[in-house]
Amino acid sequence: MKSVTEFSNAFDIYWNNISSNQAPGLDLYEKSSFLTKAQNELVKNYFDPNSKGNSLGKGFDESAIRQMDFSNLLESIEKAPTNDIPVIDHRAKVYELPTNVFIIINEEIALKGGITSYTETTYYTWNGDSWLGSTSIAEDATIKGTVSSVSELPKTELTVGDIYAVAISINNSTTLATRQIIPISFQEYMRLMSKPFNEPLKRQAWRLMTKGGTANKIEIVLPSTDLTKYPIRNYVIRYVRKPKPIILTDLSDYGDLTIEGQSSASMCELNESTHDAIIQRAVELAKVAWAGDANDIQTTVTSGQRSE
């Protein structure tokens, strides 16, 4: 994994070579900006097999190399619907997307039955120095008290052998079925709504972007039979999160400057196999910016020609 110093030094080497030592020097903030832009470009290009920047011609699902490139950024989460009223389709449930979503890999709705509630009890015995937990105790043992979490166990006025029960309430529901989500455009939605059967096909659900205020939100429309059969309908998303910016130094030295809202030095989160491509692309972007005109014949690297 390259350090911020290695990123900076490598950038300088490429920069001096591509500009024949004629371009002005760049400070750490400028280099950080170009590196972050190059990193974001690379993630998008590598995900799309048809991108000019995808030298393998294979996307995330088509290559072990690509999956390794994204391995540090993969996330998944299950979310319950919000209480928001849908704007587009009255049958829909509204869900809030994670704030760090960059590219969605796949998504589905987990349909569940009613919630089953039960209590899970663990017994803790004081040994003079600490609490020792066990799922069972002797039939004739005396329980001095019951608390709802380990943090609530007493810490004073204890005698060796004192037993307390930690009873935790568990709410559980079992996934009974799943529905694959089909993202549709508003134009496609209007076309489908004009048909006699104006709802998703069996085992499918529609996804529409909707009004979200400060958060990105979606509306999920399920077949009508699912709405009556399954009381719990959770949204499961697997995605590539947005990588943190590459910042080569603490930006407090430059005043109030930030990159994507961050100012502290941070290394590249992507697999090390992508680092050289990011640096080279960052230098190309810097070259185009310095030349002032992407179509200038003096620009040796055009903005449309990706190196990664």
Buried (B, 14 or more C-beta within 10 A) or exposed (E): EBEBEEBBEBBBEBBBEBBEEEBEEBEBBBBBBBBBBBBBBBBBBBBBBEBEBBEEEBBBEEBEEBBEBBEBBEBEEEEEBEEBEBBBBEBBBBBBBBEEBBBBBEBBBBBBBEEEEEEEEBBBBBEEEEBEEEEEBEEEEEEEEEBEEEEEBEEEEBEEEBBBBBEEEEEEBEBEEEBEBBEBEEEEBEEBEEEEEEBBEEEBBBBBBBEBEEEBBBBBBBBEEBBEEBEBBBBBBEBBBBBBBBBBBEBEEBEEEBBEEBBEBBBBBBBEEBBBBBBBBBBBBBBBBBBEEEEEEEBEBBBEEBBB
